[in-house]
Amino acid sequence: MDYPKWFWLSDRDNFRYNLAFSGVFRCRYQSIMSRNYLPSFLLCLLITLQLSEQEKVKPFLPDFFAAYPQVRDLAMDADHREMYFTIESPLKEFSVIVVSRALNGVWQAPQVAPFSGQYHDLEPFLAPDGLHLYFASDRPMTGHETNDMNIWFVSRSSWNDRWGDPRPVNAPIHTDKDEFYPSVAANGNLYFTRLADDPQQKEDIFISQAGHGGYQDPEPLPAAINGKTYEFNASIAADESFILFTSYGREDDLGGSDLYISRKGDQGQWLPAEHLAGINSNRIDYCPFVDLERHILYFTSERSDIPRRYDQPQSLQELLNQFHQPAHGAGRIYFTEFRP
């Protein structure tokens, strides 16, 4: 973890910072020799409160995911019987969607999903009914000449049935630009990420509304969500009452890509997005998935708790233990309590 320059107090402040095993700093007052002790004490208290807030974020199944170089994009059914996620190569050249099933409450070793393993597949999303799974893929698509990312889906008749063959979403969304990160509301409305139509903007989040005649032409979400920076990887609530997404380059971000939330107002309008304080890190935080029934937010983060230096020389085993902890800079799944 990179600590901001203002974190470190001067020697004359006579405060000692001990790094507990959990990675949370405790501030212990030793002696007060300076008349400037009060500002230092208040600063210490502020740091302690901030780190206590961050302690609410925990690695999800760290031992389960430890064997894989990069992990992202969690999706689970409502009963926690199936878990889909993406495994990427170390440099992210290739990615595959895998599935794990729970047996007596224990997640079993994952297998490549029956529709994945050949092309660059990622970002699985289980529809609220659990019978449709959407994902992004660069697989060939009839009538589409460019080799870009598009939105695909598979269907099944029941949870016990095998997924059918992948098909591109039957919506007017596929262009020569990449389409990413599908998320579908209970009414069928499809949300996804694409490069903005406005050249002054970056990536934006779009909606293609489901109607009786099929999907409508996609429209970008309003300025309450899409700004002049990057907005991507949105997760829509089943009832569309809120949307979680990632943005990069905003004034309040922490240095990577941060998670934000926008809620619907009384008139059905999207309210200005808010930064999810206490959850984001100074690395990339993205790919949200919400279990509303259990009040849990899952997300992917590339945060790192490995320091740039140590107080004293470390043994090789001590360093390897640090390098193999969950927060070591590679993509991992985290979770925290969430009440929108």
C-alpha positions, 0 to 999 in steps of 0.5 A: 500500500502506498501511503500519502506523504502527509501520513508520516509525522516527524520524530518530534511528534513522539507518536509510534505507529505499529503495523498490526498483523491485520494490516490496520495501523494503531496509533499509540501516544508515548510522550508529549514533548512538543507543544504541537501534539494536538494537531498530530493527535487529531491527525493520528485519530483521523488516520485510524478512523479511515483505516478502520473504515477500510477494514470493512472490506475483506478478501472473498475466499482468498485461499480458493482464488490463490492459485489463479494469476488474475481473478475478476467479475464475480456472479452468483445465483440468488441461492448461492449454488453457482458462482461464475468468474473470470480468470485472466492470464498474468498479463491479461492477454487471454481470459476464460469464464469458469464456474464453481458449484456449491456442495454442502455449502463448500465451493468446489474446484472451478471448471471452464464454463461449457461456452468458454475456453476458446475465445477471449471471454469475460464479465459474466452476468447472471440474469435475475431469473438465473436462466440467462447468462450474459458475457463479453467476447471477441468470438466471431459473429456472423455479419460483423467484420471487426474482431472486437468485443461484443455482448453474448448470452446463453440460456437454459430451461432450468438450473439443472439444464446445460447451457445452450449455444452462445448467441449474440444479444439480439439488440442494435448495440453491436458496432465496430467499437467494443461493447463490455460488461452487460448487466440486465434489469428484471424488466430486460433493460440491458446496460453495457459499456462502450466508447462514448459517441461524443469524442470529448468523452471516454467510455460511457455506460449505455442502456438499450431498453427492452420493449414489445418489439425488441430492444431499442437503440442504445442511449448513453445514461445522463450526465449524473452518471456519464461525465467527461472521464471514463465510466464503465462496468456498471451493475444495475439493480434488478428494479433499476433503483440504483446503479453501481459503476466504475469511473476513472479521472474524477476529482474525488477518485483515489488514484486508480479507478473507483466505484460510484453509486447513483440512485433514482430520484422521486421522479425516476431521474438519476441523481448525481453519482456518489463516491463509495467512501471507505471501499475504494483503494488507490488501485483499480476497483471495479466489476461490482456485483450486489447480493441485496438479500444478504446486503453484500457488495462484491467487487474486483480490486488490484489493491496491494498491501505490500509496502515499498520498504520495511523497518528492517531486513526481511527473510525470503519466507517473510517476503514471500508471505507478503507477496502471496497475501490476497492484496498483492496487486493482482486482481482479486475478489473482495466483499463488504456490507452494502445497503444502498 
